[in-house]
Amino acid sequence: MAIAMDKQQQVEAVMAAAPVIPVVIVDEPAKAVALARALVAGGIPAIEVTLRTPRALECLAAIAAEVEGAIPGAGTVLTSAQVAAVETAGAKFMVSPGAAPKLLEAAAASPLPLLPGAATATEMMALMERGYRHLKFFPASVAGGAAYLKALASPLPQVKFCPTGGISAENAGDYLALPNVACVGGSWLAAEAAVAAGDWDAITKLAQEAAALRR
C-alpha cells in the first residue's frame, strides 16, 4: 500500500523544524514534560519519545497535552498495536528503526506520518516504491556513516535522511553538511546526568547549541 503524499509533507516539516531531533528515553511523565519544555526553550521542538520504557506512552501523552510548541513523536515503533497506541497518546509523527511489512501497512492506514528506518540501498528503494522519500538512516555510525550517505546522494537524490545512531555534537555537522541529510537524531540532547539531576538549564543550553548547527 502506497502512502499519501501529505504524510511525506508532514514528516518533511518535522525534519525541517530543527537540525536535530532528540531521541529521548524517559519513564516519568513529569520529568518528560520538564525535559520537553527545556528542549523547546532551546529551539528544538520535534521530540522523539522512544517506546523503550514501561511508561513511555504516558510520557508522550503528557508532552502532547502540556508542552506548548512541542512536536511530540514516538520512536522505536515496531508493531501495528504501537501505531494505534501512539496515535491515541497524541503523537504527531512516528519513527521506526526498520520497515517491517505489517508496520508499513499499519502506518499507511494511520493519519500519522512514519519515518521508517533503512540501512541499505535495497531497503531504501523498497520504501521508495511505497512512496517514502524521507527515511531514517540507522544505525548510522556502524552502517557506513556520513561517507555512506554521501555515496547515496547521486543514485538516490530523491531521498532525504535523518541519520540516527552514534550521532553526537562532535560529528553531527559532518552529516548535516550533506545535501541528502535534512536533520539528525541524537540522544545527547537529553543527557542522562542532566535529566537525572533535573538540570533543565543544561538541557536548554544543549538544545540551543544543536539548533545553531548548520544544515
Secondary structure as a PSIPRED ss2 file (coil, helix, strand):
# PSIPRED VFORMAT (PSIPRED V4.0)

   1 M C   1.000  0.000  0.000
   2 A C   1.000  0.000  0.000
   3 I C   1.000  0.000  0.000
   4 A C   1.000  0.000  0.000
   5 M H   0.000  1.000  0.000
   6 D H   0.000  1.000  0.000
   7 K H   0.000  1.000  0.000
   8 Q H   0.000  1.000  0.000
   9 Q H   0.000  1.000  0.000
  10 Q H   0.000  1.000  0.000
  11 V H   0.000  1.000  0.000
  12 E H   0.000  1.000  0.000
  13 A H   0.000  1.000  0.000
  14 V H   0.000  1.000  0.000
  15 M H   0.000  1.000  0.000
  16 A H   0.000  1.000  0.000
  17 A C   1.000  0.000  0.000
  18 A C   1.000  0.000  0.000
  19 P C   1.000  0.000  0.000
  20 V E   0.000  0.000  1.000
  21 I E   0.000  0.000  1.000
  22 P E   0.000  0.000  1.000
  23 V E   0.000  0.000  1.000
  24 V E   0.000  0.000  1.000
  25 I C   1.000  0.000  0.000
  26 V C   1.000  0.000  0.000
  27 D C   1.000  0.000  0.000
  28 E C   1.000  0.000  0.000
  29 P H   0.000  1.000  0.000
  30 A H   0.000  1.000  0.000
  31 K H   0.000  1.000  0.000
  32 A H   0.000  1.000  0.000
  33 V H   0.000  1.000  0.000
  34 A H   0.000  1.000  0.000
  35 L H   0.000  1.000  0.000
  36 A H   0.000  1.000  0.000
  37 R H   0.000  1.000  0.000
  38 A H   0.000  1.000  0.000
  39 L H   0.000  1.000  0.000
  40 V H   0.000  1.000  0.000
  41 A H   0.000  1.000  0.000
  42 G C   1.000  0.000  0.000
  43 G C   1.000  0.000  0.000
  44 I C   1.000  0.000  0.000
  45 P C   1.000  0.000  0.000
  46 A E   0.000  0.000  1.000
  47 I E   0.000  0.000  1.000
  48 E E   0.000  0.000  1.000
  49 V E   0.000  0.000  1.000
  50 T E   0.000  0.000  1.000
  51 L C   1.000  0.000  0.000
  52 R C   1.000  0.000  0.000
  53 T C   1.000  0.000  0.000
  54 P C   1.000  0.000  0.000
  55 R C   1.000  0.000  0.000
  56 A H   0.000  1.000  0.000
  57 L H   0.000  1.000  0.000
  58 E H   0.000  1.000  0.000
  59 C H   0.000  1.000  0.000
  60 L H   0.000  1.000  0.000
  61 A H   0.000  1.000  0.000
  62 A H   0.000  1.000  0.000
  63 I H   0.000  1.000  0.000
  64 A H   0.000  1.000  0.000
  65 A H   0.000  1.000  0.000
  66 E H   0.000  1.000  0.000
  67 V C   1.000  0.000  0.000
  68 E C   1.000  0.000  0.000
  69 G C   1.000  0.000  0.000
  70 A C   1.000  0.000  0.000
  71 I E   0.000  0.000  1.000
  72 P E   0.000  0.000  1.000
  73 G E   0.000  0.000  1.000
  74 A E   0.000  0.000  1.000
  75 G E   0.000  0.000  1.000
  76 T C   1.000  0.000  0.000
  77 V C   1.000  0.000  0.000
  78 L C   1.000  0.000  0.000
  79 T C   1.000  0.000  0.000
  80 S H   0.000  1.000  0.000
  81 A H   0.000  1.000  0.000
  82 Q H   0.000  1.000  0.000
  83 V H   0.000  1.000  0.000
  84 A H   0.000  1.000  0.000
  85 A H   0.000  1.000  0.000
  86 V H   0.000  1.000  0.000
  87 E H   0.000  1.000  0.000
  88 T H   0.000  1.000  0.000
  89 A H   0.000  1.000  0.000
  90 G C   1.000  0.000  0.000
  91 A C   1.000  0.000  0.000
  92 K C   1.000  0.000  0.000
  93 F E   0.000  0.000  1.000
  94 M E   0.000  0.000  1.000
  95 V E   0.000  0.000  1.000
  96 S C   1.000  0.000  0.000
  97 P C   1.000  0.000  0.000
  98 G C   1.000  0.000  0.000
  99 A C   1.000  0.000  0.000
 100 A C   1.000  0.000  0.000
 101 P H   0.000  1.000  0.000
 102 K H   0.000  1.000  0.000
 103 L H   0.000  1.000  0.000
 104 L H   0.000  1.000  0.000
 105 E H   0.000  1.000  0.000
 106 A H   0.000  1.000  0.000
 107 A H   0.000  1.000  0.000
 108 A H   0.000  1.000  0.000
 109 A H   0.000  1.000  0.000
 110 S C   1.000  0.000  0.000
 111 P C   1.000  0.000  0.000
 112 L C   1.000  0.000  0.000
 113 P C   1.000  0.000  0.000
 114 L E   0.000  0.000  1.000
 115 L E   0.000  0.000  1.000
 116 P C   1.000  0.000  0.000
 117 G E   0.000  0.000  1.000
 118 A E   0.000  0.000  1.000
 119 A C   1.000  0.000  0.000
 120 T C   1.000  0.000  0.000
 121 A H   0.000  1.000  0.000
 122 T H   0.000  1.000  0.000
 123 E H   0.000  1.000  0.000
 124 M H   0.000  1.000  0.000
 125 M H   0.000  1.000  0.000
 126 A H   0.000  1.000  0.000
 127 L H   0.000  1.000  0.000
 128 M H   0.000  1.000  0.000
 129 E H   0.000  1.000  0.000
 130 R C   1.000  0.000  0.000
 131 G C   1.000  0.000  0.000
 132 Y C   1.000  0.000  0.000
 133 R C   1.000  0.000  0.000
 134 H E   0.000  0.000  1.000
 135 L E   0.000  0.000  1.000
 136 K E   0.000  0.000  1.000
 137 F E   0.000  0.000  1.000
 138 F C   1.000  0.000  0.000
 139 P C   1.000  0.000  0.000
 140 A H   0.000  1.000  0.000
 141 S H   0.000  1.000  0.000
 142 V H   0.000  1.000  0.000
 143 A C   1.000  0.000  0.000
 144 G C   1.000  0.000  0.000
 145 G H   0.000  1.000  0.000
 146 A H   0.000  1.000  0.000
 147 A H   0.000  1.000  0.000
 148 Y H   0.000  1.000  0.000
 149 L H   0.000  1.000  0.000
 150 K H   0.000  1.000  0.000
 151 A H   0.000  1.000  0.000
 152 L H   0.000  1.000  0.000
 153 A C   1.000  0.000  0.000
 154 S C   1.000  0.000  0.000
 155 P C   1.000  0.000  0.000
 156 L C   1.000  0.000  0.000
 157 P C   1.000  0.000  0.000
 158 Q C   1.000  0.000  0.000
 159 V C   1.000  0.000  0.000
 160 K E   0.000  0.000  1.000
 161 F E   0.000  0.000  1.000
 162 C E   0.000  0.000  1.000
 163 P E   0.000  0.000  1.000
 164 T E   0.000  0.000  1.000
 165 G C   1.000  0.000  0.000
 166 G C   1.000  0.000  0.000
 167 I C   1.000  0.000  0.000
 168 S C   1.000  0.000  0.000
 169 A C   1.000  0.000  0.000
 170 E C   1.000  0.000  0.000
 171 N C   1.000  0.000  0.000
 172 A H   0.000  1.000  0.000
 173 G H   0.000  1.000  0.000
 174 D H   0.000  1.000  0.000
 175 Y H   0.000  1.000  0.000
 176 L H   0.000  1.000  0.000
 177 A C   1.000  0.000  0.000
 178 L C   1.000  0.000  0.000
 179 P C   1.000  0.000  0.000
 180 N C   1.000  0.000  0.000
 181 V E   0.000  0.000  1.000
 182 A C   1.000  0.000  0.000
 183 C C   1.000  0.000  0.000
 184 V E   0.000  0.000  1.000
 185 G E   0.000  0.000  1.000
 186 G E   0.000  0.000  1.000
 187 S C   1.000  0.000  0.000
 188 W H   0.000  1.000  0.000
 189 L H   0.000  1.000  0.000
 190 A H   0.000  1.000  0.000
 191 A C   1.000  0.000  0.000
 192 E H   0.000  1.000  0.000
 193 A H   0.000  1.000  0.000
 194 A H   0.000  1.000  0.000
 195 V H   0.000  1.000  0.000
 196 A H   0.000  1.000  0.000
 197 A H   0.000  1.000  0.000
 198 G C   1.000  0.000  0.000
 199 D C   1.000  0.000  0.000
 200 W H   0.000  1.000  0.000
 201 D H   0.000  1.000  0.000
 202 A H   0.000  1.000  0.000
 203 I H   0.000  1.000  0.000
 204 T H   0.000  1.000  0.000
 205 K H   0.000  1.000  0.000
 206 L H   0.000  1.000  0.000
 207 A H   0.000  1.000  0.000
 208 Q H   0.000  1.000  0.000
 209 E H   0.000  1.000  0.000
 210 A H   0.000  1.000  0.000
 211 A H   0.000  1.000  0.000
 212 A C   1.000  0.000  0.000
 213 L C   1.000  0.000  0.000
 214 R C   1.000  0.000  0.000
 215 R C   1.000  0.000  0.000
